[in-house]
């Protein structure tokens, strides 16, 4: 079974072809970082227009690299949500139109399920069941995953997600867009222990998160700084990252202990953070757990995870539908997929 995946939820245009027997045949990605950099963040209208420009060339590129023709596809999967409404609608319209012209069925995919399953694309994929730490954009969640579509929400962010806290803190420190990677790079040269920032909900006794207070603590620190040292931003970045990583690690380990599972899967853009990976690996090693990550190229939004999630859904018994329904879901809670 060959599935074409189309991702356009925000500022990356991604397409991929996944074959359930041969694996990932090809994928192509265009990022809009340069387009939005001068505005300090994603401009939805510009994002939508750029998706329109990129989809056809990327389709030709990925189909050429896959070695199969459009006629040989068995289904088309696309990101229906959550995300920016206009950007989602571009991908939806393209997918629905393409599927209708080919006479192929179509399968809408939840963006976060794509991230959740992306570590299964790695050379050494995890087996079910596992605990998943999903840290993507505006989402930070811990899930117990028994199989495709079999998800139990253990805890989630009550305000700012980890990715949002990274971006907002980066802005407070005057870093460019995208803020998260810039802050992580700066933190690498910061001195640990110079500043002590709060670890929100570290001892809450549950698996929920809250990072708004951490961001506010950085704001206070920046406003009240009494000396103008060149290493001040790096030390603040390090303190912020130390605090956030400690919370994510301890909550993840607690979730493994609570569920009795031995495997942790980390997915989403923050999952590429080097310090987070090191801390999780060390904490898991001490307790004989194992941690799995997507390949770095699949941590951010991409078409491969959508093609793969669509294929896994079809193999699990999901029924694709005929093309022609133009509907997106900018707000789509992942818990609506529980047990689906």
PyMOL commands that set and color helices and strands:
alter all, ss='L'
color gray80, all
select helices_A, chain A and resi 33-37+44-66+70-72+85-102+111-121+162-172+179-187+212-223+232-259+269-272+274-287+296-298+303-315+334-337
alter helices_A, ss='H'
color red, helices_A
select strands_A, chain A and resi 2-7+12-19+23-31+75-81+105-110+130-136+139-147+150-156+263-267+290-293
alter strands_A, ss='S'
color yellow, strands_A
deselect
rebuild
show_as cartoon
